[in-house]
Structures are given as structure tokens and as C-alpha cells.
Amino acid sequence: MSNAPASGSPPRQLGLLSATALVVASMIGTGVFTTSGFLLRDLGSPPRVLLAWLIGGFVAGCGALCYGALGRHLPESGGEYLFLSRILHPAAGCVAGWISLLVGFSAPLTAAAYGFGEYVKPWLPGWPPQVTGSMLLVLFCALHSLHVSGGASVQNFTVALKLALILLFVGFGFSRLPAPVSAAPAPDFSTGAFAVALVWVSFSYSGWNAAVYIGGEIRDPQRNLPRSLLLGTGVVALLYLALNVVFLFSTAPAQLAGRLEIGRIAAHALGGPAWADAVTGLVALALITSVSSMMMAGPRVYARMAADGYLPRWLLTDRGPPWRAVLFQCVVALGMLWSATYDRLLTYIGFTLSLSTATTVVGLIVLRRREGTRLTVPGWPWVPALFLLAVLWMASFSIARRPLESLAGLATIALGWAAWRARRRDAGMTAAPR
């Protein structure tokens, strides 16, 4: 398969480093610094929380292997929209693109921007988080609208800085961990609570598939695209486990359970106010790179949908980055930032995205049966099967225990289907003879 971009497509300017940096930046956002306190409250013991993060990393790794196989076969931009449109049906791709628009990028962009505003409030007293978050969104909208390689260079630098600071914190934390003390007996294990905990963890791991959204701009995609997915996911999984060991054993579990700012609490317990402020800066940097990566990847999906007629044609550009789609992404995220509430947003995102990725892996299975051994899928058939079983298990318990968030996710999917039907009806009316 040729590596040359299709006519009218942007050139392939991004190598393995930039693609991997995009995956890492997309994954390391606010989730790892905020969710473990709630996981500890619901699961009752640090080892169970670590087990949830370990299983979440394993599931993400299985997904990365599956998406890598699809990326080798279809090395173009568009992600789930492209895969499902080509493999299953244009309707499935349209629904997946709709999910990417609202849940895959806009909602996480909103969460990251709002979280950034909350974290830097001590440094900007009197500034509402919506104002600070809006400034961040507009900044990276401008950056990724101007130049692909320039945006990637900033992305690579900030990701490298973020990784170095995380490693510094982990090293410091391990050197200062207190001696283990006898803990109170953990409550009885709840399968439902553990499944919902994995939904929260899956939000923190979301982004392991980020490179497929810009597959059309990656050099040597058959080699670099799957490697970037697996390498980025592996690096982040190891960092998540190390960070959570420091968080969970920094102080008594009672001081951490149910608290959002678990990273700051752990840093304060290990190094005092100075380290608490340092971790606040680290979280802010993580959110900055997360916003940058989503502002870079999401518009490629919308541009692909516009090229196929499922979104307005004005989102397309003749050359360079899809700046109109970037601007569209920014406007949608700003609207959600100023109108949506942060409460329950993370469960909604994790649940809905899990269904989208599961459908994409079903597409991989269909494609493998169609292509046979010509399509190489690592770990076939166990890796796709394990991924699907894990996602469906989490989703079923999420519906039972968090019905409102799950219904919102199902409603989003239904709206995507309605948009597809409306587009088909309009196309039929346009083509009908007078």
C-alpha cells in the first residue's frame, strides 16, 4: 500500500515520535490525578484500586493492538468514523463520528479546560474556571490552525517536559513513602462497584487510539501507526501504576478516600506545601497537553466526515491543517464549557466511548473474517475477544449502577443515528426527479 497521501490530503509530516507523543498527551490528563480517591472510597483498599488500574491498562493495550491492525490496513485520518464506514456501513461510521464529535473530543476538551481553570485558581484568584479554560481552548485552536509541524513540535516538547516531571515526582515519592501500617479490613468485594470503577479508569486511559485520527499525516503508517499506539499505551500504563502507588501509600487511606485532589494531598503529605504546589503545576501541564492533543486530532475526523458529505463542506480546506474544523471543534467545546456541568461527565464519557471502541473492534473481526490471514491481528482471536468481553462487562454494570449517565450515552448514539437518517432522507429528496 502506498504511503503517499491521497489527492487533496495533507502531507505525511509526522513520525513515530510525534504520533507517540500524541497518544501519551491524549491519555495523561486530569483522570489519573483525580479518580483514585473515588476508587478508594468505592473499592475499599489500595490493592483493589491498583488492580483496577492494571486491568484498565491491559484492556487499553488490547484495544491498541486491535486499532493498530486496522491502522495498517486503512492508514488514513478519521478514526472510528473511517474504519466503520469502510468496514461495516456508512451509518455505523456516521454514528461513530457523531460520538467523536460530542463525546470523544468536545466533552473531554470541556472537562480538561474546566479542570485546568479549577487547578490554577490559586494562581489566578478571582478568575472563573470557564474564563481560564476558554483562553486555553482559544490558544490551542490558533496554534493547530496555523501549522501542523509547528503544533506537533510544541506538543512533543510539552509531552517530554510532562513525562520528566512525572518521573521526578514518582522518584521523589518512592523515596519518601512512609513505612506501611496495618490497615482496617477491606469491605466485601463488589463486582458491580469494581466494574463501574473500571469505567472511570477507562476514561483516564482514553486516548490510547489517538494516532488513528491523524493516520493520513503519519509517515510510514503501516509501521509507525501501530507502534505509536502500543508504545504510548505501555508508557502511560506504567506511569499510572507508579503514580498510584505513590498516591495510595503516601498517607492513611481515610485521608484520600472520596477526595478529588488526591495528587495534591499525596504531595503535601510527602513534601509539604511546596510539593503540593508543584503537583498542581504538573496537573495543569498535563491538562494543557491533553487539550492540545484533542484540538489536534478531533478536527481530522470532522474534515473526513465533511469530505464524505456527513458534515458541511465548509469544514474542508484545500491544503495545510483543517483550520475550519479546528475552529468548529473549539466553538463546540466553548459552548459546552459555558453550559454543561462537570458532574457525572466522566462516567458519561467512559461509557459512551467504550461502546464506540467495542463496535470498532467488532468491525476488525468482520474484516479479519473477510480478508483472512492477509490481515494480521496480533493475538488473534483472543485479544479482540478479551477487549470486547471487558468492555461489555463494564458497560452492563454501568447501566445497572449509573443509569442516568448510561442513558445519556445511549441517547447520544440515538441522536447520531437520527442524524444519519435525516441526511439520507435529504439526499433522497435532492436526487428525486421533479
VEXDREN-2710 file (C-alpha; in Angstrom, 1 decimal):
% VEXDREN-2710
k/r/px/py/pz
1/MET/0.0/0.0/0.0
2/SER/1.3/3.4/-0.9
3/ASN/2.3/5.8/1.8
4/ALA/1.6/8.8/-0.3
5/PRO/-1.3/10.9/0.8
6/ALA/-4.4/10.9/-1.4
7/SER/-5.0/13.9/-3.7
8/GLY/-6.0/16.9/-1.6
9/SER/-4.9/15.3/1.6
10/PRO/-2.3/17.0/3.9
11/PRO/1.3/15.6/3.5
12/ARG/2.6/13.0/5.9
13/GLN/4.8/15.1/8.2
14/LEU/4.5/13.3/11.5
15/GLY/6.9/10.5/12.5
16/LEU/6.9/7.8/15.2
17/LEU/7.9/10.3/18.0
18/SER/5.1/12.8/17.2
19/ALA/2.5/10.1/16.9
20/THR/3.5/8.5/20.2
21/ALA/3.6/11.9/21.8
22/LEU/0.0/12.5/20.7
23/VAL/-1.1/9.2/22.3
24/VAL/0.7/10.0/25.5
25/ALA/-0.7/13.5/25.6
26/SER/-4.2/12.3/24.9
27/MET/-4.1/9.8/27.7
28/ILE/-2.4/11.7/30.5
29/GLY/-5.0/14.3/31.5
30/THR/-6.9/15.0/34.7
31/GLY/-8.1/11.5/35.3
32/VAL/-5.1/9.9/36.9
33/PHE/-4.8/12.9/39.3
34/THR/-8.4/12.9/40.4
35/THR/-10.1/9.5/40.2
36/SER/-8.2/7.2/42.6
37/GLY/-9.7/8.9/45.7
38/PHE/-13.2/8.0/44.5
39/LEU/-12.0/4.5/43.5
40/LEU/-10.6/4.1/47.0
41/ARG/-13.9/5.1/48.5
42/ASP/-15.9/2.6/46.4
43/LEU/-13.4/-0.3/46.4
44/GLY/-12.2/0.0/50.0
45/SER/-8.5/-0.8/49.7
46/PRO/-5.4/0.4/47.8
47/PRO/-4.6/-3.0/46.3
48/ARG/-8.0/-3.2/44.7
49/VAL/-7.5/0.3/43.2
50/LEU/-4.1/-0.7/41.8
51/LEU/-5.8/-3.8/40.3
52/ALA/-8.3/-1.7/38.6
53/TRP/-5.6/0.5/37.0
54/LEU/-3.7/-2.7/36.0
55/ILE/-6.7/-4.2/34.3
56/GLY/-7.5/-0.9/32.7
57/GLY/-4.1/-0.8/31.2
58/PHE/-4.4/-4.3/29.9
59/VAL/-7.7/-3.6/28.2
60/ALA/-6.3/-0.4/26.7
61/GLY/-3.3/-2.5/25.4
62/CYS/-5.7/-5.0/23.8
63/GLY/-7.5/-2.1/22.1
64/ALA/-4.2/-0.6/20.9
65/LEU/-3.3/-3.9/19.2
66/CYS/-6.7/-4.1/17.5
67/TYR/-6.6/-0.5/16.3
68/GLY/-3.0/-0.9/15.2
69/ALA/-4.2/-3.7/12.9
70/LEU/-6.9/-1.5/11.5
71/GLY/-4.5/1.4/11.1
72/ARG/-2.1/-0.8/9.0
73/HIS/-5.0/-1.7/6.7
74/LEU/-6.5/1.8/6.4
75/PRO/-3.7/4.3/7.1
76/GLU/-5.8/7.4/6.7
77/SER/-7.2/10.0/9.1
78/GLY/-10.7/9.6/10.6
79/GLY/-10.5/7.0/13.4
80/GLU/-13.7/5.1/14.1
81/TYR/-15.6/7.0/11.5
82/LEU/-13.3/5.9/8.8
83/PHE/-13.0/2.3/10.0
84/LEU/-16.7/1.6/10.5
85/SER/-17.8/3.4/7.3
86/ARG/-15.4/1.3/5.2
87/ILE/-15.9/-2.0/7.0
88/LEU/-19.5/-2.2/8.3
89/HIS/-21.8/0.5/6.9
90/PRO/-21.7/4.3/6.4
91/ALA/-24.4/4.6/9.1
92/ALA/-22.1/3.0/11.6
93/GLY/-19.4/5.3/10.7
94/CYS/-21.7/8.3/10.9
95/VAL/-22.8/7.4/14.4
96/ALA/-19.1/6.9/15.4
97/GLY/-18.2/10.3/14.0
98/TRP/-21.1/11.8/15.9
99/ILE/-19.8/10.2/19.1
100/SER/-16.3/11.5/18.4
101/LEU/-17.7/15.0/17.9
102/LEU/-19.6/15.2/21.2
103/VAL/-18.0/12.6/23.4
104/GLY/-14.6/11.7/22.0
105/PHE/-13.3/15.2/21.8
106/SER/-15.7/18.0/22.8
107/ALA/-16.8/16.6/26.2
108/PRO/-13.2/15.7/27.2
109/LEU/-12.0/19.1/26.0
110/THR/-14.6/20.7/28.2
111/ALA/-13.6/18.6/31.2
112/ALA/-9.9/19.3/30.7
113/ALA/-10.4/23.0/30.2
114/TYR/-12.6/23.3/33.2
115/GLY/-10.2/21.2/35.3
116/PHE/-7.3/23.5/34.2
117/GLY/-9.3/26.5/35.3
118/GLU/-10.0/24.9/38.7
119/TYR/-6.4/23.9/39.3
120/VAL/-4.9/27.3/38.6
121/LYS/-7.4/29.2/40.6
122/PRO/-4.9/29.7/43.5
123/TRP/-2.6/31.4/41.0
124/LEU/-5.3/33.5/39.3
125/PRO/-7.6/34.5/42.2
126/GLY/-11.0/35.8/41.1
127/TRP/-10.8/34.2/37.6
128/PRO/-13.7/31.8/37.0
129/PRO/-12.6/28.4/35.6
130/GLN/-14.7/29.0/32.5
131/VAL/-12.7/32.1/31.6
132/THR/-9.3/30.4/32.1
133/GLY/-10.4/27.3/30.3
134/SER/-11.7/29.4/27.4
135/MET/-8.4/31.1/27.0
136/LEU/-6.7/27.7/26.8
137/LEU/-9.0/26.4/24.2
138/VAL/-8.6/29.5/22.0
139/LEU/-4.8/29.4/22.3
140/PHE/-4.5/25.9/21.0
141/CYS/-7.2/26.5/18.4
142/ALA/-5.0/29.2/16.9
143/LEU/-1.8/27.0/17.3
144/HIS/-3.2/23.9/15.5
145/SER/-5.0/26.0/12.8
146/LEU/-1.7/27.6/11.6
147/HIS/0.8/24.8/11.1
148/VAL/0.8/21.0/11.5
149/SER/4.6/20.6/12.2
150/GLY/4.7/23.7/14.4
151/GLY/1.8/22.4/16.6
152/ALA/3.5/19.0/16.7
153/SER/6.8/20.5/17.9
154/VAL/5.1/22.3/20.8
155/GLN/3.2/19.1/21.5
156/ASN/6.4/17.0/21.6
157/PHE/8.2/19.5/23.9
158/THR/5.4/19.7/26.4
159/VAL/4.9/15.9/26.5
160/ALA/8.6/15.4/27.1
161/LEU/8.5/18.0/29.9
162/LYS/5.4/16.4/31.4
163/LEU/7.0/12.9/31.4
164/ALA/10.2/14.2/33.0
165/LEU/8.2/16.0/35.8
166/ILE/6.1/12.9/36.4
167/LEU/9.2/10.7/36.7
168/LEU/10.7/13.3/39.1
169/PHE/7.6/13.2/41.3
170/VAL/7.5/9.4/41.2
171/GLY/11.1/9.1/42.2
172/PHE/10.7/11.6/45.0
173/GLY/7.5/9.9/46.2
174/PHE/9.1/6.5/46.3
175/SER/12.0/7.8/48.4
176/ARG/9.6/9.4/50.9
177/LEU/6.9/6.8/51.3
178/PRO/6.2/6.1/54.9
179/ALA/6.5/2.6/56.4
180/PRO/3.4/0.5/55.8
181/VAL/0.9/0.3/58.6
182/SER/-1.8/-2.2/59.4
183/ALA/-5.0/-1.2/57.6
184/ALA/-8.5/-1.9/58.6
185/PRO/-10.1/-4.9/56.9
186/ALA/-11.4/-4.1/53.4
187/PRO/-15.2/-4.4/52.8
188/ASP/-16.6/-7.3/50.9
189/PHE/-15.6/-7.2/47.2
190/SER/-18.4/-5.8/45.0
191/THR/-18.3/-6.9/41.3
192/GLY/-20.6/-4.1/40.3
193/ALA/-18.5/-1.4/42.1
194/PHE/-15.4/-2.8/40.5
195/ALA/-16.9/-2.7/37.0
196/VAL/-18.0/0.9/37.5
197/ALA/-14.5/1.7/38.8
198/LEU/-13.1/0.4/35.5
199/VAL/-15.4/2.7/33.6
200/TRP/-13.8/5.6/35.5
201/VAL/-10.3/4.1/34.8
202/SER/-11.2/3.7/31.1
203/PHE/-11.7/7.5/30.9
204/SER/-8.2/8.0/32.2
205/TYR/-6.9/5.6/29.6
206/SER/-9.0/7.0/26.8
207/GLY/-6.7/8.4/24.1
208/TRP/-4.8/5.1/23.5
209/ASN/-6.3/5.3/20.0
210/ALA/-5.4/8.9/19.3
211/ALA/-2.9/8.3/16.5
212/VAL/-5.6/6.7/14.2
213/TYR/-7.3/10.1/13.9
214/ILE/-4.3/11.5/12.1
215/GLY/-3.3/8.4/10.3
216/GLY/-3.2/10.2/7.0
217/GLU/-0.5/12.5/8.2
218/ILE/1.9/9.9/9.7
219/ARG/4.9/8.8/7.7
220/ASP/5.3/5.1/7.0
221/PRO/1.9/4.5/8.7
222/GLN/2.0/0.7/8.4
223/ARG/5.0/0.7/10.7
224/ASN/4.7/3.8/12.8
225/LEU/0.9/4.0/13.5
226/PRO/0.6/0.6/15.3
227/ARG/3.9/1.1/17.1
228/SER/2.8/4.5/18.4
229/LEU/-0.4/3.1/19.8
230/LEU/1.2/0.3/21.6
231/LEU/4.3/2.3/22.8
232/GLY/2.2/5.2/24.0
233/THR/-0.2/2.9/25.9
234/GLY/2.5/0.9/27.5
235/VAL/4.4/4.0/28.7
236/VAL/1.2/5.6/30.2
237/ALA/0.1/2.3/31.9
238/LEU/3.5/2.1/33.7
239/LEU/3.3/5.7/34.7
240/TYR/-0.2/5.3/36.0
241/LEU/0.7/2.4/38.2
242/ALA/3.7/4.2/39.6
243/LEU/1.8/7.4/40.3
244/ASN/-1.0/5.5/42.0
245/VAL/1.5/3.6/44.3
246/VAL/2.8/7.0/45.4
247/PHE/-0.7/8.4/45.8
248/LEU/-2.3/5.5/47.6
249/PHE/0.5/4.8/50.1
250/SER/1.5/8.4/50.8
251/THR/-0.8/8.7/53.8
252/ALA/-3.7/6.9/55.5
253/PRO/-6.5/5.7/53.2
254/ALA/-9.0/7.7/55.2
255/GLN/-7.3/10.9/54.2
256/LEU/-7.6/10.0/50.5
257/ALA/-11.0/8.2/50.1
258/GLY/-13.6/10.3/48.2
259/ARG/-11.2/13.2/47.6
260/LEU/-10.8/14.6/44.1
261/GLU/-7.4/16.3/44.6
262/ILE/-5.6/13.1/45.6
263/GLY/-2.4/14.1/43.9
264/ARG/-2.1/17.4/45.8
265/ILE/-3.0/15.6/49.1
266/ALA/-0.3/13.0/48.5
267/ALA/2.3/15.6/47.5
268/HIS/1.5/17.6/50.7
269/ALA/1.9/14.5/52.8
270/LEU/5.2/13.6/51.3
271/GLY/6.8/17.1/50.8
272/GLY/4.7/19.8/52.3
273/PRO/3.1/22.9/50.6
274/ALA/5.9/23.3/48.1
275/TRP/5.4/19.9/46.6
276/ALA/1.7/20.3/46.7
277/ASP/2.1/23.5/44.6
278/ALA/4.5/21.6/42.3
279/VAL/2.0/18.9/41.7
280/THR/-0.7/21.5/40.9
281/GLY/1.6/22.8/38.2
282/LEU/2.2/19.3/36.9
283/VAL/-1.6/18.7/36.7
284/ALA/-2.0/22.0/34.8
285/LEU/0.7/21.0/32.4
286/ALA/-1.0/17.6/31.8
287/LEU/-4.3/19.3/31.1
288/ILE/-2.6/21.7/28.7
289/THR/-1.1/18.9/26.6
290/SER/-4.4/17.0/26.8
291/VAL/-6.2/20.0/25.3
292/SER/-3.6/20.4/22.7
293/SER/-3.7/16.7/21.6
294/MET/-7.5/16.7/21.3
295/MET/-7.6/20.0/19.4
296/MET/-5.1/18.4/17.0
297/ALA/-6.8/15.1/16.5
298/GLY/-10.5/15.7/16.6
299/PRO/-10.8/18.1/13.6
300/ARG/-9.4/15.4/11.3
301/VAL/-12.5/13.4/12.0
302/TYR/-14.8/16.2/11.2
303/ALA/-12.9/17.1/8.0
304/ARG/-13.2/13.4/6.9
305/MET/-16.9/13.5/7.6
306/ALA/-17.3/16.7/5.6
307/ALA/-15.4/15.2/2.7
308/ASP/-17.9/12.3/2.7
309/GLY/-20.9/14.6/2.9
310/TYR/-22.0/14.0/6.5
311/LEU/-20.9/17.4/7.8
312/PRO/-21.0/20.8/5.9
313/ARG/-18.4/21.1/3.1
314/TRP/-17.1/24.4/4.5
315/LEU/-15.2/22.4/7.2
316/LEU/-12.8/21.4/4.4
317/THR/-9.6/23.2/3.5
318/ASP/-7.6/23.0/0.3
319/ARG/-4.2/22.5/2.0
320/GLY/-2.5/22.5/5.3
321/PRO/-4.2/21.7/8.6
322/PRO/-8.0/21.6/8.6
323/TRP/-8.3/25.0/10.3
324/ARG/-12.0/25.4/9.8
325/ALA/-12.7/22.1/11.5
326/VAL/-10.3/23.1/14.3
327/LEU/-12.3/26.3/14.8
328/PHE/-15.6/24.3/14.7
329/GLN/-14.2/22.0/17.4
330/CYS/-13.2/25.0/19.5
331/VAL/-16.7/26.6/19.2
332/VAL/-18.4/23.4/20.3
333/ALA/-16.1/22.9/23.3
334/LEU/-16.6/26.5/24.3
335/GLY/-20.4/26.1/24.2
336/MET/-20.2/23.0/26.4
337/LEU/-17.7/24.7/28.8
338/TRP/-20.1/27.6/29.4
339/SER/-23.3/25.5/29.6
340/ALA/-22.6/21.9/30.7
341/THR/-21.9/20.8/34.3
342/TYR/-18.9/18.9/35.3
343/ASP/-20.9/16.5/37.4
344/ARG/-21.3/13.0/36.0
345/LEU/-19.4/14.0/32.8
346/LEU/-16.6/11.4/33.3
347/THR/-18.9/8.4/33.6
348/TYR/-20.9/9.5/30.5
349/ILE/-17.6/9.8/28.5
350/GLY/-16.2/6.5/29.6
351/PHE/-19.4/4.6/29.0
352/THR/-20.2/6.1/25.5
353/LEU/-16.6/5.8/24.2
354/SER/-16.4/2.2/25.4
355/LEU/-19.3/1.3/23.2
356/SER/-17.8/3.1/20.2
357/THR/-14.4/1.3/20.6
358/ALA/-16.2/-2.0/21.1
359/THR/-18.1/-1.6/17.8
360/THR/-14.8/-0.7/16.0
361/VAL/-13.3/-4.0/17.3
362/VAL/-16.4/-5.8/16.0
363/GLY/-15.5/-4.2/12.7
364/LEU/-12.0/-5.6/12.9
365/ILE/-13.4/-9.1/13.5
366/VAL/-15.6/-8.7/10.4
367/LEU/-12.7/-7.5/8.4
368/ARG/-10.5/-10.4/9.5
369/ARG/-13.1/-12.9/8.5
370/ARG/-13.4/-11.2/5.2
371/GLU/-9.7/-10.8/4.5
372/GLY/-8.4/-14.0/6.2
373/THR/-4.7/-14.2/7.0
374/ARG/-3.9/-11.3/4.7
375/LEU/-4.9/-9.1/7.7
376/THR/-2.5/-9.6/10.6
377/VAL/-4.1/-9.1/14.0
378/PRO/-1.7/-9.7/17.0
379/GLY/-3.1/-12.2/19.4
380/TRP/-5.9/-13.3/17.1
381/PRO/-8.6/-14.2/18.2
382/TRP/-8.0/-13.8/21.9
383/VAL/-7.0/-10.1/22.0
384/PRO/-10.2/-8.8/20.3
385/ALA/-12.3/-11.2/22.3
386/LEU/-10.9/-10.1/25.6
387/PHE/-11.3/-6.5/24.7
388/LEU/-15.0/-7.0/23.8
389/LEU/-15.8/-9.0/26.9
390/ALA/-14.2/-6.5/29.2
391/VAL/-16.0/-3.5/27.6
392/LEU/-19.4/-5.2/27.5
393/TRP/-19.0/-6.3/31.2
394/MET/-18.2/-2.8/32.3
395/ALA/-21.0/-1.3/30.2
396/SER/-23.6/-3.7/31.6
397/PHE/-22.8/-2.8/35.2
398/SER/-22.6/0.8/34.3
399/ILE/-26.2/0.7/33.0
400/ALA/-27.3/-1.0/36.2
401/ARG/-25.5/1.2/38.7
402/ARG/-25.3/4.6/36.8
403/PRO/-28.4/4.6/34.7
404/LEU/-28.7/8.3/34.1
405/GLU/-25.2/8.7/32.7
406/SER/-25.6/5.5/30.6
407/LEU/-28.9/6.6/29.2
408/ALA/-27.3/9.9/28.2
409/GLY/-24.7/7.9/26.3
410/LEU/-27.3/5.8/24.6
411/ALA/-29.3/9.0/23.7
412/THR/-26.1/10.4/22.1
413/ILE/-25.9/7.2/19.9
414/ALA/-29.6/7.5/19.0
415/LEU/-29.1/11.1/18.0
416/GLY/-26.2/10.1/15.7
417/TRP/-28.5/7.5/14.1
418/ALA/-31.2/10.1/13.7
419/ALA/-28.7/12.5/12.0
420/TRP/-27.7/9.7/9.6
421/ARG/-31.4/9.0/8.8
422/ALA/-32.0/12.7/8.2
423/ARG/-29.1/13.0/5.9
424/ARG/-30.2/10.0/3.9
425/ARG/-33.7/11.5/3.6
426/ASP/-32.4/14.8/2.5
427/ALA/-30.1/13.1/-0.1
428/GLY/-33.0/11.1/-1.4
429/MET/-35.2/14.2/-1.7
430/THR/-32.4/16.0/-3.6
431/ALA/-31.9/13.2/-6.0
432/ALA/-35.6/12.6/-6.6
433/PRO/-37.0/13.8/-10.0
434/ARG/-39.2/16.8/-10.1
END
